[in-house]
Amino acid sequence: MNCESINGLQFDAESKRAIEKIRSRAELTKFMSGTLSLGVLSNIFSTNAPLQVSYNIYSTDFVAFSKATMGLERIYRYKVRQIAEQQYLRVGDYNQRRFWRMILEGCKIDE
């Protein structure tokens, strides 16, 4: 997605809160993904017995782990879209509408 810059863009207070919500949800998604990964790794390597570690690797459902990790990203994208749609419909300022439209089309808010 080609994300163009918008000259003269000024956010109102509600848009600033919406951007902060998106950023906090991004941080929460990263945290949850890391926690999920750490949980799987600690479950695998929770013992010093090499045979038990091998069994733990064998018995770990990596497909479910992958789906759970991808699910977190899907939930995040859904929430971003929901916030952007609300803001797009709410604002009257042309530049702010352009900004929220670009978010709806796939532009990401840099941290």
N, C-alpha and C positions, 0 to 999 in steps of 0.2 A: 504494500500500500504506500503510495507516494503521499507523505504527510507534509503539506506545504505550511509555511509560516503565515501567520495572520498579523498584518501590521495594525497597530492601534487596538489590539485586543485588551479589553479591561473586563475582569470578572467581577460580578456582583457577589455579595456575601454568600448567597445560596450556592452559586457555582463553586466558590472556594471551598465550601463545606463538602460539596459533592466530590471535588477532586481529592480532598483529604480522605473521604470515605474510600475512594478507589485505591489510594495509596495504602491505607491501613489494611484493606482487604488483600492487597498484594503481599504485604508483610506477613499477614496471618496465613496466607496460602503457602508462602515460603517456609514459615515456621512449621506448619502442619506437615508439609512434605518432608522436611528434615526430621521431624519427630517420627513420622511413619517409617522412614528409612532407618533411623537409629533403632527403632523398635524391632524391625526385621533383623538387622545386624546383631543386636544384642541377644535376640532369640537364637540365632545361629551359633554365635560364639560365646554362649553363656556357660560353657564348660571348658575344662582343660584337656579332656579326653579326645584325642584325634578321631577315634571311631565315632564318638557321639557327635562331634562337629560334622563329620561326613554325613551321618544320618540326618542331622538337622538341615544341612544343605539339600540333601535328597528330598526331604519331606516338606520343605518350604514351598508354598504355592506362589511362585514368581508371577504367574499369570494374574492371580488375584491382586498381588502387590502392584503390578503394572496398571491394572484397571483402577485400583484405588488412587494411585498417583495421578493418572489421567483424569479421573473423576474430580479431583481437587481443582485441576486447571479448568475443567468444564464449568464447574460451579462458579469459579472466579469470573470467567468470561461472561457467564449468564448474569451475574450481579453487576458487572461493569456495564453491560448492555442495558440492563434495567435502569441503572442510575442515569446513563447517558440519554435514554429515551425520555425519562422524566424531565431532565434538564432541557432537552431539545424542545419538548412541548411547552415548557414553562417560560423560557426566555423570549424576550421580544427583540433584543439587540441582535443585529445582523451578524456581527463578528462572533458573538457567543454561539449563535445557532450554527454558524459554519464550523466552529470548533467542535461542538457536540455531534454534528453530523459526521465529521471526520472520525471521531471516536467510535461512532456507530459503524462506520465503514472499515474499522480495523486499526486506526492509528493508536499508538500507545502513549500514555503519559510517562515522560521520562522522570526518573527519580532525582 
